[in-house]
Amino acid sequence: MAILVDESTKLVVQGLTGREGSFHGLRNKEYGTDLVAGVTPGKGGQDVEGVPVFDTVRGAVDDTGANTSMVFVPPPLAADAIYEAAEAGIATIICITEGIPAHDMLRLYNHLLGTGIRLIGPNCPGVLSPGKANVGIIPAHFFSEGGVGLVSRSGTLTYQIGNELAQLGVGNSTIVGIGGDPIVGSSFIDIIGQFEQDDQTELVVMVGEIGGDEEEKTADFISENVTKPVVAYIAGFTAPPGKRMGHAGAIISGSSGTAQAKADALEAKGVPVGRNPTEVAQIAAERMTAKAR
Amino acid sequence: MDLLEYQGKQIFAEHGVPVPEGKHAATPEEARAAAESLGFPVVVKAQVQTGGRGKAGGIKIAADADEAEAHAKAILGMEIRGLTVHELWIERASEIAAEYYAALVFDRGAKKPLVMLSSMGGMDVEEIAAKHPDAIARLHIDPLVGFLPFHGRRLAFESDIDSDVIRPTGDLLARLYDVFARRDSMLVEVNPLIVTDDRQVKALDAKVSIDDNALWRQPEVRDMRDLSAEDPQERMAKELGVTYVKLDGDIGILGNGAGLVMSTLDVVAQAGGKPANFLDVGGGARAEEIVTALEVLLSDPKVKAVLFNIFGGITRCDEVARGILQALDQIEVRVPIVVRLDGTNDEEGRGILAEANRSELHPAETMLQAADMVVEMAG
């Protein structure tokens, strides 16, 4: 099963003719993702290594039946690109672009509320369902198919934990990078809710970091709505207040949002929190082995 | 990007938010001239990015030109919470009948702007929230609709402010919302929002923070950036395109990806070390980026050992290894560097470093091993 992307994904890449868009779009295609189209205004009719390029998302959807979009458009134009995908009837939009103004995301998020359109990102590494489809920049070769759903605010940290899981012989159903910005389209709760419904997923690993109160809310959600085991990791225990740690969202203001507060909230709801990436992978692997017995 | 008080007030004024009349000054002479043109009494206010200016003696009332000049002389060059005062805002003193609190924040949780108003201004909002939680009226705004007149009325009625200023306060909140939405603000805070003796509502302070990701469309704000107020190493890093945050330990840390670097700081701290910084080289593996990163990091004289933590995803470890060697040819490194390369092409990368046999490089295979090694080397 897996979530968000799989064999039924028909991918259109907005910004396919750009350097990053073509590199990663073609990489995703090579992995087996059904890349059906690209969109770059003014370049309709061209192709990128055989993938047709359209002027509009609407054109791409009409011609190819694309149902998923990956957005690789520069930050000033990215929100516009996401509105265009939504208007064209794309059900799953995955935005990789980093640096989109927060107010653009604020309006966009509220515009998409209630439409049923699933936005992942922005400023995220994308979504990978091993053995099925890869949409984004996640290096697929570390990951194998399996029962652990992995959801994270960060990129390389996800690869680190995924790799440690792989070394312990544990594979993944889907790896979802939700992004490190203050406002992202999908939250931990949205994704963990999907993992709960997914047949393939047996256990969930969530990778959070300082800032906001998303992890605390997720702890409540898990205790009330999730029957599958969840294991967590939180980065940023040593981060001082008021400093932005690379991710726009990773800043502690006031007393809330600290790594300790998040870890405490999760553990209070029965979610074990690993102290480092290695320990998280070990806890997850142990629980998977225990289940298999 | 955080604005100074006077910069925030300039933006307020452009959006019709009433502020007391004032002038900028960078020398005691300028302060004197500004005070004379404004009329007395005036307030001489230190312009630095921190709270607690009043308690530190950075805000003083002057009754005449000599006093204004003397206060300016005393405040300029003063250190407030580690920041040196280079600029002043000279403002016509206000007759204060009441002090309120107003703020617009970017509520990440609700994913909507949150407007707050309290009749208890003048103290820290944390203090108001702790002592009088019911005294802060709060309202989320739909960003697709914007701030409506009823929002202002409701906040004003619920916050129990004086009834004769409900209308002007609501109007002022609408204008603050305009600043918030049109200036890409992450925070707009006014503390205190005052009622003068002649019953006018004015912003006596301004704390405005603008989204760095939106500065390209806020050129006026971008030009307000005060480079001298930033940490010199953080500024250097920003100019060179890497993310650097200075901390106060002695172990230099660099890695790729914000989450991984944060995690590296934690692992080093767990091993008993004190990180000197956060440094994210991003996806960069090229020698120039590594040289830049090392230069920034080593410009901190406290650094006794360095941990270079790379997990190669798209980034290839063999390229990183070559980048590190090229960097070492270009700059002098006087401290040991623990290098942990894992992920894509990690074996090739480690092989390249082993072959080069540089005495300053110490390879580690895992993050935890690397942390233990670097802590031991920093002693």
Interface residues (C-beta under 8 A of the other chain):
Chain A: P75 P76 G99 I100 P101 A102 H103 D104 L106 R107 Y109 N110 H111 P125 I137 I138 P139 H141 F142 S152 R153 S154 G155 T156 L157 T158 Y159 Q160 N163 G180 P182 I183 V207 E209 I210 G211 G212 D213 E214 K217 Y233 A235 G236 F237 T238 A239 P240 K243 R244 M245 G246 H247 A248 G249 A250 G254 A259 R275 N276 P277 T278
Chain B: F106 R108 G109 K111 K112 P113 E126 D142 P143 L144 A181 D184 M186 D211 D212 N213 A214 W216 R217 T243 V245 L247 G255 N256 G257 A258 G259 L260 V261 M262 S263 L265 D266 V267 V268 A269 Q270 P275 F278 D280 F311 G312 G313 I314 D342 G343 T344 T366 M367 L368
